[in-house]
Amino acid sequence: MTPPPKLTVDYHVNYRGPNYLTDVWYLCGAFDNLAEAQVNIEVRVASDLKNDPKIGSEWRLVAVHEAQVVAIIEHLRLTEAGVEPVVPSVTQAAGTLSVERGGSS
């Protein structure tokens, strides 16, 4: 069996929340480097919580290949109990992908 091809991905930090259309993810940042994207999502969540936290706000860090999400790396939601990870309701196909970090600029 031939292994799947390696994908070159970019990393996107997205936000959606009660102040916007709740079925649309808004791009907060795009990165070639996963470590940079992870720092960005942490800063974004902390900033949003400090400025005007809204129950139902969500943030996610995803891997993107050719404008398609191929993996959800982190997904958080603000609830009354605080920021909690969201368990995916659908098994991500990304588990079968071989992902190569870094994308084209």
C-alpha positions as protocol buffer text, in pm:
chain_id: "A"
residue {
  index: 1
  type: MET
  ca { x: 0 y: 0 z: 0 }
}
residue {
  index: 2
  type: THR
  ca { x: 135 y: 341 z: -101 }
}
residue {
  index: 3
  type: PRO
  ca { x: 141 y: 603 z: 176 }
}
residue {
  index: 4
  type: PRO
  ca { x: -65 y: 915 z: 112 }
}
residue {
  index: 5
  type: PRO
  ca { x: 124 y: 1209 z: -37 }
}
residue {
  index: 6
  type: LYS
  ca { x: 263 y: 1474 z: 197 }
}
residue {
  index: 7
  type: LEU
  ca { x: 61 y: 1792 z: 200 }
}
residue {
  index: 8
  type: THR
  ca { x: 214 y: 2135 z: 236 }
}
residue {
  index: 9
  type: VAL
  ca { x: -6 y: 2326 z: 475 }
}
residue {
  index: 10
  type: ASP
  ca { x: -51 y: 2671 z: 622 }
}
residue {
  index: 11
  type: TYR
  ca { x: -193 y: 2723 z: 970 }
}
residue {
  index: 12
  type: HIS
  ca { x: -493 y: 2949 z: 1026 }
}
residue {
  index: 13
  type: VAL
  ca { x: -630 y: 3090 z: 1350 }
}
residue {
  index: 14
  type: ASN
  ca { x: -1005 y: 3150 z: 1322 }
}
residue {
  index: 15
  type: TYR
  ca { x: -1274 y: 3308 z: 1540 }
}
residue {
  index: 16
  type: ARG
  ca { x: -1652 y: 3297 z: 1543 }
}
residue {
  index: 17
  type: GLY
  ca { x: -1888 y: 3423 z: 1804 }
}
residue {
  index: 18
  type: PRO
  ca { x: -2223 y: 3565 z: 1904 }
}
residue {
  index: 19
  type: ASN
  ca { x: -2141 y: 3913 z: 1772 }
}
residue {
  index: 20
  type: TYR
  ca { x: -2099 y: 3781 z: 1417 }
}
residue {
  index: 21
  type: LEU
  ca { x: -2260 y: 3526 z: 1189 }
}
residue {
  index: 22
  type: THR
  ca { x: -2222 y: 3214 z: 1399 }
}
residue {
  index: 23
  type: ASP
  ca { x: -2180 y: 2980 z: 1103 }
}
residue {
  index: 24
  type: VAL
  ca { x: -1882 y: 3170 z: 960 }
}
residue {
  index: 25
  type: TRP
  ca { x: -1522 y: 3137 z: 1077 }
}
residue {
  index: 26
  type: TYR
  ca { x: -1329 y: 3465 z: 1054 }
}
residue {
  index: 27
  type: LEU
  ca { x: -956 y: 3455 z: 978 }
}
residue {
  index: 28
  type: CYS
  ca { x: -744 y: 3608 z: 1254 }
}
residue {
  index: 29
  type: GLY
  ca { x: -406 y: 3506 z: 1115 }
}
residue {
  index: 30
  type: ALA
  ca { x: -230 y: 3277 z: 868 }
}
residue {
  index: 31
  type: PHE
  ca { x: 111 y: 3125 z: 939 }
}
residue {
  index: 32
  type: ASP
  ca { x: 367 y: 2898 z: 774 }
}
residue {
  index: 33
  type: ASN
  ca { x: 488 y: 2782 z: 1113 }
}
residue {
  index: 34
  type: LEU
  ca { x: 280 y: 2581 z: 1362 }
}
residue {
  index: 35
  type: ALA
  ca { x: 462 y: 2723 z: 1666 }
}
residue {
  index: 36
  type: GLU
  ca { x: 381 y: 3079 z: 1555 }
}
residue {
  index: 37
  type: ALA
  ca { x: 17 y: 2986 z: 1503 }
}
residue {
  index: 38
  type: GLN
  ca { x: -2 y: 2827 z: 1849 }
}
residue {
  index: 39
  type: VAL
  ca { x: 134 y: 3146 z: 2009 }
}
residue {
  index: 40
  type: ASN
  ca { x: -114 y: 3353 z: 1806 }
}
residue {
  index: 41
  type: ILE
  ca { x: -419 y: 3155 z: 1920 }
}
residue {
  index: 42
  type: GLU
  ca { x: -309 y: 3184 z: 2283 }
}
residue {
  index: 43
  type: VAL
  ca { x: -264 y: 3561 z: 2249 }
}
residue {
  index: 44
  type: ARG
  ca { x: -596 y: 3598 z: 2063 }
}
residue {
  index: 45
  type: VAL
  ca { x: -794 y: 3404 z: 2324 }
}
residue {
  index: 46
  type: ALA
  ca { x: -631 y: 3595 z: 2613 }
}
residue {
  index: 47
  type: SER
  ca { x: -697 y: 3929 z: 2442 }
}
residue {
  index: 48
  type: ASP
  ca { x: -1062 y: 3846 z: 2369 }
}
residue {
  index: 49
  type: LEU
  ca { x: -1118 y: 3729 z: 2726 }
}
residue {
  index: 50
  type: LYS
  ca { x: -963 y: 4048 z: 2864 }
}
residue {
  index: 51
  type: ASN
  ca { x: -1153 y: 4289 z: 2639 }
}
residue {
  index: 52
  type: ASP
  ca { x: -1509 y: 4166 z: 2603 }
}
residue {
  index: 53
  type: PRO
  ca { x: -1569 y: 3796 z: 2662 }
}
residue {
  index: 54
  type: LYS
  ca { x: -1889 y: 3658 z: 2511 }
}
residue {
  index: 55
  type: ILE
  ca { x: -2029 y: 3317 z: 2604 }
}
residue {
  index: 56
  type: GLY
  ca { x: -2032 y: 3110 z: 2287 }
}
residue {
  index: 57
  type: SER
  ca { x: -1718 y: 3261 z: 2136 }
}
residue {
  index: 58
  type: GLU
  ca { x: -1500 y: 3002 z: 1962 }
}
residue {
  index: 59
  type: TRP
  ca { x: -1142 y: 2992 z: 1841 }
}
residue {
  index: 60
  type: ARG
  ca { x: -967 y: 2728 z: 1637 }
}
residue {
  index: 61
  type: LEU
  ca { x: -628 y: 2650 z: 1491 }
}
residue {
  index: 62
  type: VAL
  ca { x: -646 y: 2455 z: 1167 }
}
residue {
  index: 63
  type: ALA
  ca { x: -414 y: 2320 z: 900 }
}
residue {
  index: 64
  type: VAL
  ca { x: -513 y: 2436 z: 552 }
}
residue {
  index: 65
  type: HIS
  ca { x: -414 y: 2295 z: 213 }
}
residue {
  index: 66
  type: GLU
  ca { x: -534 y: 2464 z: -106 }
}
residue {
  index: 67
  type: ALA
  ca { x: -805 y: 2660 z: 81 }
}
residue {
  index: 68
  type: GLN
  ca { x: -942 y: 2344 z: 247 }
}
residue {
  index: 69
  type: VAL
  ca { x: -921 y: 2262 z: 618 }
}
residue {
  index: 70
  type: VAL
  ca { x: -738 y: 1931 z: 644 }
}
residue {
  index: 71
  type: ALA
  ca { x: -695 y: 1917 z: 1022 }
}
residue {
  index: 72
  type: ILE
  ca { x: -837 y: 2085 z: 1330 }
}
residue {
  index: 73
  type: ILE
  ca { x: -543 y: 2117 z: 1568 }
}
residue {
  index: 74
  type: GLU
  ca { x: -717 y: 2308 z: 1846 }
}
residue {
  index: 75
  type: HIS
  ca { x: -1079 y: 2420 z: 1896 }
}
residue {
  index: 76
  type: LEU
  ca { x: -1188 y: 2614 z: 2204 }
}
residue {
  index: 77
  type: ARG
  ca { x: -1523 y: 2756 z: 2316 }
}
residue {
  index: 78
  type: LEU
  ca { x: -1606 y: 3002 z: 2594 }
}
residue {
  index: 79
  type: THR
  ca { x: -1877 y: 2861 z: 2820 }
}
residue {
  index: 80
  type: GLU
  ca { x: -2005 y: 2976 z: 3158 }
}
residue {
  index: 81
  type: ALA
  ca { x: -1744 y: 2744 z: 3311 }
}
residue {
  index: 82
  type: GLY
  ca { x: -1459 y: 2910 z: 3116 }
}
residue {
  index: 83
  type: VAL
  ca { x: -1265 y: 2823 z: 2801 }
}
residue {
  index: 84
  type: GLU
  ca { x: -1308 y: 2456 z: 2717 }
}
residue {
  index: 85
  type: PRO
  ca { x: -1182 y: 2236 z: 2435 }
}
residue {
  index: 86
  type: VAL
  ca { x: -1443 y: 2131 z: 2181 }
}
residue {
  index: 87
  type: VAL
  ca { x: -1453 y: 1760 z: 2106 }
}
residue {
  index: 88
  type: PRO
  ca { x: -1497 y: 1712 z: 1730 }
}
residue {
  index: 89
  type: SER
  ca { x: -1831 y: 1560 z: 1636 }
}
residue {
  index: 90
  type: VAL
  ca { x: -1689 y: 1414 z: 1318 }
}
residue {
  index: 91
  type: THR
  ca { x: -1373 y: 1208 z: 1294 }
}
residue {
  index: 92
  type: GLN
  ca { x: -1121 y: 1414 z: 1104 }
}
residue {
  index: 93
  type: ALA
  ca { x: -976 y: 1258 z: 792 }
}
residue {
  index: 94
  type: ALA
  ca { x: -649 y: 1429 z: 883 }
}
residue {
  index: 95
  type: GLY
  ca { x: -551 y: 1123 z: 1084 }
}
residue {
  index: 96
  type: THR
  ca { x: -480 y: 952 z: 754 }
}
residue {
  index: 97
  type: LEU
  ca { x: -282 y: 1241 z: 607 }
}
residue {
  index: 98
  type: SER
  ca { x: 89 y: 1292 z: 619 }
}
residue {
  index: 99
  type: VAL
  ca { x: 127 y: 1664 z: 683 }
}
residue {
  index: 100
  type: GLU
  ca { x: 440 y: 1858 z: 592 }
}
residue {
  index: 101
  type: ARG
  ca { x: 470 y: 2179 z: 792 }
}
residue {
  index: 102
  type: GLY
  ca { x: 510 y: 2516 z: 627 }
}
residue {
  index: 103
  type: GLY
  ca { x: 348 y: 2649 z: 318 }
}
residue {
  index: 104
  type: SER
  ca { x: 409 y: 2879 z: 32 }
}
residue {
  index: 105
  type: SER
  ca { x: 425 y: 3248 z: 102 }
}
